[in-house]
């Protein structure tokens, strides 16, 4: 074993050096011919390990935060997703039952169809894990999803919105018992269904993301209640926004 002054090992593994020293000390302390005992081993100082490996590692780092520059995109994504989902489901009642004059059973089918994206997170997550884009598994696929949503909403806003199914009086209220003024609008219901389909660590992060998503849904309810609550959508205001601006 190569050593320097003080008996410190150099160049070899600590465990190997320690084992070799113990064996050498045992030989030096063994009985010599004639019954004499060598005390050379007692003069060797105990050798220290070069690096002590702890038996237990404590991983006590900084708590992960979603409010940093690198992770703020997750917050925006959750807020906008909840806002868009709540808006699409919130306007469905006034649009399909009031403006388009669809039957209640058709409205129930549309509501069930709008819940279809709820089953997509699992296959979509598997696709993002198995097929990364330029070495990234999350950011590019989020951009793809939002690009699809943006194109759907853009096509919905650029198409001129037809006149409502029921006739309206001078106050803007529907005349429910009069013959409809635009029965052809029922043929266009599919155009408005599919663009409205929303795209889709536990502990403190989960709680904060739940708060962000709830804030997005509450903001959507506020926008619908103020800006899309006209009589055309079974509301009470004389004015309001429409899907075509």
C-alpha positions as a printed NumPy array, in Angstrom:
array([[  0.   ,   0.   ,   0.   ],
       [  1.387,   3.41 ,  -0.944],
       [  1.161,   5.946,   1.853],
       [  2.345,   9.439,   2.626],
       [  3.411,  10.849,   5.964],
       [  0.775,  10.226,   8.619],
       [ -0.298,   6.932,   7.07 ],
       [ -2.853,   8.451,   4.659],
       [ -3.533,   6.28 ,   1.576],
       [ -3.076,   7.675,  -1.92 ],
       [ -4.242,   6.375,  -5.243],
       [ -6.164,   3.335,  -4.033],
       [ -9.7  ,   2.741,  -2.896],
       [-10.27 ,   3.483,   0.789],
       [-11.908,   0.138,   1.418],
       [ -9.055,  -1.726,  -0.273],
       [ -6.451,   0.247,   1.656],
       [ -8.262,  -0.333,   4.932],
       [ -8.545,  -4.061,   4.322],
       [ -4.879,  -4.32 ,   3.36 ],
       [ -3.797,  -2.44 ,   6.474],
       [ -5.814,  -4.692,   8.748],
       [ -4.276,  -7.772,   7.135],
       [ -0.771,  -6.31 ,   7.434],
       [ -1.317,  -5.384,  11.062],
       [ -2.446,  -8.933,  11.779],
       [  0.703, -10.377,  10.23 ],
       [  2.968,  -7.977,  12.123],
       [  1.302,  -8.851,  15.433],
       [  1.645, -12.561,  14.828],
       [  4.078, -14.739,  16.701],
       [  7.576, -14.901,  15.334],
       [  9.755, -18.022,  15.413],
       [ 10.942, -18.743,  18.965],
       [  7.764, -17.452,  20.644],
       [  8.534, -13.736,  20.267],
       [  5.696, -11.426,  19.395],
       [  6.184,  -8.553,  16.975],
       [  4.759,  -5.215,  18.129],
       [  5.32 ,  -3.478,  14.803],
       [  1.633,  -3.422,  14.061],
       [  0.874,  -1.386,  17.145],
       [  3.007,   1.445,  15.826],
       [  0.74 ,   1.898,  12.789],
       [ -1.79 ,   4.683,  13.184],
       [ -5.364,   3.869,  12.187],
       [ -6.101,   4.86 ,   8.595],
       [ -8.993,   7.216,   7.812],
       [-11.41 ,   6.861,   4.939],
       [-10.951,   9.395,   2.174],
       [-14.669,  10.113,   1.948],
       [-17.312,   8.99 ,   4.359],
       [-20.526,   7.883,   2.629],
       [-23.567,   8.74 ,   4.768],
       [-25.936,   5.883,   5.491],
       [-28.947,   8.178,   5.018],
       [-29.309,  11.036,   2.563],
       [-31.513,  13.961,   3.506],
       [-32.963,  15.638,   0.437],
       [-34.213,  18.845,   2.001],
       [-34.194,  21.325,  -0.851],
       [-36.195,  24.38 ,  -1.761],
       [-39.942,  23.916,  -2.218],
       [-40.932,  23.83 ,  -5.875],
       [-42.902,  26.921,  -6.933],
       [-45.098,  27.459,  -9.978],
       [-44.671,  31.239,  -9.786],
       [-41.249,  31.411, -11.404],
       [-40.257,  32.55 , -14.877],
       [-39.576,  28.956, -15.928],
       [-42.923,  27.562, -14.692],
       [-45.346,  30.483, -15.128],
       [-46.525,  28.947, -18.41 ],
       [-48.213,  26.177, -16.406],
       [-50.23 ,  28.823, -14.551],
       [-51.29 ,  30.607, -17.749],
       [-52.193,  27.289, -19.354],
       [-54.388,  26.231, -16.413],
       [-56.11 ,  29.633, -16.187],
       [-56.827,  29.917, -19.921],
       [-57.954,  26.303, -20.175],
       [-60.43 ,  26.714, -17.316],
       [-61.625,  30.039, -18.711],
       [-62.223,  28.58 , -22.17 ],
       [-63.88 ,  25.409, -20.859],
       [-66.194,  27.311, -18.522],
       [-67.089,  29.788, -21.29 ],
       [-67.96 ,  27.043, -23.785],
       [-70.151,  25.157, -21.32 ],
       [-71.674,  28.377, -19.935],
       [-72.933,  29.721, -23.261],
       [-74.242,  26.365, -24.501],
       [-77.628,  26.779, -22.791],
       [-78.426,  30.21 , -24.244],
       [-76.98 ,  29.43 , -27.66 ],
       [-78.53 ,  26.039, -28.4  ],
       [-81.854,  26.316, -26.537],
       [-82.509,  30.007, -27.02 ],
       [-80.747,  31.33 , -30.097],
       [-80.913,  28.15 , -32.189],
       [-84.194,  26.858, -30.727],
       [-83.093,  23.218, -30.439],
       [-85.138,  20.636, -28.581],
       [-84.16 ,  19.68 , -25.054],
       [-83.131,  16.134, -26.011],
       [-80.8  ,  17.532, -28.673],
       [-79.343,  19.855, -26.046],
       [-78.741,  16.869, -23.754],
       [-76.872,  15.069, -26.537],
       [-74.742,  18.153, -27.198],
       [-73.915,  18.457, -23.495],
       [-72.815,  14.819, -23.391],
       [-70.728,  15.31 , -26.546],
       [-68.986,  18.336, -25.063],
       [-67.714,  16.117, -22.23 ],
       [-65.88 ,  13.904, -24.724],
       [-62.491,  15.662, -24.252],
       [-62.53 ,  14.56 , -20.589],
       [-61.353,  11.106, -21.721],
       [-58.471,  12.461, -23.82 ],
       [-55.844,  13.374, -21.156],
       [-54.652,   9.75 , -20.858],
       [-54.049,   9.034, -24.586],
       [-52.814,  12.581, -25.142],
       [-50.379,  12.212, -22.24 ],
       [-49.122,   8.898, -23.617],
       [-48.621,  10.514, -27.016],
       [-46.607,  13.399, -25.552],
       [-44.433,  10.968, -23.579],
       [-43.764,   8.612, -26.485],
       [-43.377,  11.137, -29.309],
       [-41.33 ,  14.161, -28.216],
       [-40.997,  17.102, -30.592],
       [-37.389,  18.285, -30.94 ],
       [-36.53 ,  16.561, -27.676],
       [-39.344,  18.187, -25.658],
       [-42.418,  16.365, -24.362],
       [-44.62 ,  19.174, -23.047],
       [-44.143,  22.658, -24.511],
       [-44.522,  21.758, -28.217],
       [-47.631,  19.663, -27.576],
       [-49.199,  22.454, -25.523],
       [-48.578,  24.828, -28.429],
       [-50.175,  22.315, -30.824],
       [-53.284,  22.037, -28.618],
       [-53.653,  25.81 , -28.281],
       [-53.101,  26.274, -32.025],
       [-56.014,  23.89 , -32.707],
       [-58.201,  25.775, -30.217],
       [-57.218,  29.13 , -31.713],
       [-58.072,  27.981, -35.242],
       [-61.449,  26.621, -34.088],
       [-62.355,  29.86 , -32.318],
       [-61.092,  31.96 , -35.215],
       [-63.203,  30.043, -37.723],
       [-66.187,  30.405, -35.393],
       [-65.766,  34.175, -35.157],
       [-65.146,  34.776, -38.877],
       [-68.298,  32.985, -40.019],
       [-71.299,  35.345, -40.111],
       [-73.764,  34.344, -37.417],
       [-77.252,  33.563, -38.77 ],
       [-80.41 ,  35.132, -37.432],
       [-81.979,  33.46 , -34.359],
       [-84.529,  30.668, -34.72 ],
       [-87.402,  32.537, -33.03 ],
       [-88.736,  35.916, -34.038],
       [-88.099,  38.863, -31.728],
       [-90.425,  41.681, -30.757],
       [-89.513,  45.338, -30.45 ],
       [-88.057,  44.738, -26.957],
       [-85.774,  41.973, -28.166],
       [-87.737,  39.165, -26.474],
       [-88.49 ,  35.98 , -28.362],
       [-92.045,  35.345, -29.534],
       [-92.165,  31.707, -28.478],
       [-95.583,  30.891, -29.885],
       [-95.148,  32.529, -33.275],
       [-93.777,  30.6  , -36.269],
       [-89.957,  30.661, -36.321],
       [-88.261,  33.278, -38.452],
       [-85.177,  31.216, -39.301],
       [-85.824,  27.447, -39.176],
       [-82.761,  26.875, -41.392],
       [-80.475,  27.556, -38.447],
       [-80.951,  23.974, -37.226],
       [-78.87 ,  22.786, -40.169],
       [-75.902,  24.774, -38.879],
       [-75.853,  23.427, -35.333],
       [-72.907,  21.123, -36.079],
       [-70.79 ,  24.123, -37.036],
       [-71.169,  25.486, -33.504],
       [-70.781,  22.214, -31.596],
       [-67.263,  21.039, -32.443],
       [-65.443,  24.397, -32.072],
       [-66.871,  24.612, -28.553],
       [-65.317,  21.302, -27.458],
       [-62.739,  22.366, -24.85 ],
       [-59.148,  21.154, -25.233],
       [-57.778,  19.637, -22.213],
       [-46.614,  17.119,  -7.678],
       [-49.402,  16.951,  -5.334],
       [-49.488,  19.103,  -2.186],
       [-48.965,  22.836,  -2.475],
       [-48.513,  22.813,  -6.265],
       [-51.804,  20.93 ,  -6.728],
       [-53.578,  23.396,  -4.428],
       [-52.194,  26.431,  -6.259],
       [-53.13 ,  25.024,  -9.673],
       [-56.658,  24.294,  -8.399],
       [-56.925,  27.909,  -7.268],
       [-55.715,  29.153, -10.661],
       [-58.196,  26.949, -12.544],
       [-61.025,  28.046, -10.251],
       [-60.098,  31.678, -10.891],
       [-60.283,  31.028, -14.634],
       [-63.742,  29.461, -14.315],
       [-64.999,  32.348, -12.146],
       [-63.662,  34.872, -14.656],
       [-65.542,  33.066, -17.424],
       [-68.765,  33.199, -15.381],
       [-68.259,  36.937, -14.876],
       [-67.669,  37.535, -18.606],
       [-70.749,  35.494, -19.585],
       [-72.938,  37.221, -16.987],
       [-71.933,  40.707, -18.156],
       [-71.176,  40.466, -21.862],
       [-73.208,  37.45 , -23.083],
       [-76.421,  37.831, -21.105],
       [-78.587,  39.398, -23.798],
       [-82.159,  38.371, -24.486],
       [-81.028,  36.475, -27.563],
       [-79.237,  34.058, -25.24 ],
       [-82.134,  33.863, -22.756],
       [-80.668,  36.627, -20.613],
       [-82.095,  39.939, -19.443],
       [-79.826,  42.578, -21.042],
       [-80.783,  44.512, -24.163],
       [-77.196,  44.28 , -25.469],
       [-74.451,  41.711, -25.516],
       [-71.67 ,  40.1  , -27.49 ],
       [-72.177,  37.331, -30.028],
       [-69.949,  34.645, -31.497],
       [-69.195,  36.75 , -34.557],
       [-68.127,  39.8  , -32.552]])
